[in-house]
Amino acid sequence: MINDHFNNTLPNWVSRNFFREEDLDRYAALSKELLITPTQMMLEFCDGGRALVDRYNRDKPLWKAFRQAVTQRHTTLPAWQRDVRIKGYRIESLVELAVYRRIERISPQTISVMVQPSVRESAVLARADFGLYVRGKPTLYVEVVGTVTRDGRSVSANAETLRNAIEERLLRYVGTAPVEILHIDEVCDPAVLTTRLEQAFARAQTL
């Protein structure tokens, strides 16, 4: 028999008494701002998100119950997604998905976006997270660093083990191809992400 205790949903009356309504509403508001339902790691960089992590991320069942309570209270949230395919290519993380959805929402009509495009200028087989295309021509690549902040801090001990691979991935652009690099803390601040992407759109159209 399959052990499905993680899938149990708390009755509404339990959720109402156990979880703070303001916490449920804050998570829902952050989800709508980010265009995705953020992970605990992403919440660390959101306004008011750290308090949610501190209260409800003590173990997996509690966090799952919290998210179920949010969904029961707010039925129009973005779907909880980890494996998303767009135009035949897999979005690797929710951090990348947040960037893609923001690009789709605010990019000018003169720019189209490609998911996982080949980096044509690279001497080895390589793909970027996204490519911005102007008049059908790739002009700017976008790389999303979902485990490192803009000041170079890894978000966890596990993330630190990925640093060498991330650095190698980014170094391939030096002197070769134009790229915009977005870090997790930038992605988790909608105002900052919007500004960075607008700068990228302007740059893409002048290259």
Disulfide bonds with the S-S distance in Angstrom:
none
